Amino acid sequence: MKLLLLLIVIFPHLVAFPQNKTNKVNWKSDSDWVNLRKEALTTNRYIFVDCIASWCLPCKQMDQKVYSKEVVINALKPLIPIKLRIDTIKTKNIKSGMTRNAANGLSRQYHIEEFPTFLFFSPTGELVHKSIGYKNVDQFLQLIQNGIDSSKQYYTLKKKYEVGTIALAAIPYLAQCAREVGDTSFANSAACKYIDSYLTNNPEKLFTRDNLGFIRDFIHVIHSGTKIFPELLANASKADTISGDPAFSSDIIDYVVWKEQIKPPYDSSKISGKEPAWTRLTENIRAQYGEVVADRNVLSAKLNWFSFKKDWRKEREVFVQKVEKYGLDTSGFKWVVTNNKIWKLFVEHVSDMAELTRAISWMEIIKKDHVDPSIIDTYANLLYKAGKFKEAIQWETKAAAVESDLAQADNRPYDETYEQTLHKMETRQLTWD
């Protein structure tokens, strides 16, 4: 088998980490892949490989927060666990890693570009499953279950897909797995097949929370010619209700409008430097999608254009116009975009008290739903710029405290930006560049 031969070539000497006092998982110390494969075959056990790098913080978090838990230690006992460090060094060194050629070969063969990367091999030594990134305890336990379950193994399902034996209902999971491991082209292909072959032929299945969520996840494969697109247009309110997202249908429609109607002339204008023909663009979109969709999307296009041209005054005018017509866009993670836009347009480029007061009122709405240091920081800076120094200092103090709590909870370095801003406020220095 080609894959098994490649494994022997790439893993001639595994760099394994023996068990130590702080990690009770029984990591195998045998560095010979052939012997490990024989053990797996003889005992009918899967091989689990945790690919790490010495500089990888999420890898260290896995050791501290996951591998130290008894439930995880017990879950890994039926497997043969190996911790493999892929630091590319000039010469072979068991303590530091493997040789540059071996590490590069492993990375290329299994597309190991992020850490940690988790690999599952069957008892016969065949790669059957892969996952990437930090997992909490529950996520990791689920990963183990998926790694040893042939109905959930990524590469096992991919083979079934390629020979046409996979159940169509299993494709969403397969596409999500493909996207997670970076197999983007295959993920998109599988998503298109599911949408075009399964949902199109089973319209009653379209309006379910899971399938609408899948469409959102793979929104980039949707276009006006997609057969389910007219159904989404005609049943926008239904889709919003079932998905649980009031912006679901508008996001799908706006994406298609941007990709097909706005982006081509917009890109041409960026090259020529000539402002897009907004009236003609509005008329074209209106003819196909109606007044509201046309107006909303052209306003968004104008925001992008004036931002590109660094015309902050015009961009701010359009932003205000859009908020007054359609409200603050804070659905999903759009609150991040809205927060950044208010910072750029009002904190950095406004001195008018009426404009600052308007922006402060918007941030008061946003911070009620999002306790995030960046949100609080924007609010505090607006207050500071409006001359409300005492309130600004109180809120910036809270931003620093929230950041401290989040850093501790996430086991990451503390961002000192908010503390530095607080010092500037206390000494009446400029807090924005």
Secondary structure, DSSP 8 states (H G I E B T S, - for coil): -HHHHHHHHH-SS------BTTB-S-------HHHHHHHHHHHT--EEEEEE-TT-HHHHHHHHHTTTSHHHHHHHTTSEEEEEE--EESS-BTTTBEEHHHHHHHHHHHT--SSSEEEEE-TTS-EEEEEES---HHHHHHHHHHHT-TTT-HHHHHHHHHHT-S-GGGHHHHHHHHHHTT-HHHHHHHHHHIIIIIITT-HHHHSSHHHHHHHHHTGGG--TTSTTHHHHHHTHHHHHHHHT-TTHHHHHHHHHHIIIIIHHHHHHHHHH-----HHHHHHHHHHHH-HHHHHHHHHHHHHHHHHHTT-HHHHHHHHHHHHHHH----STTHHHHHHHHHIIIIITT---HHHHHHHHHHHHHHHHH---HHHHHHHHHHHHHTT-HHHHHHHHHHHHHHHHHHHHHHT----THHHHHHHHHHTT-----
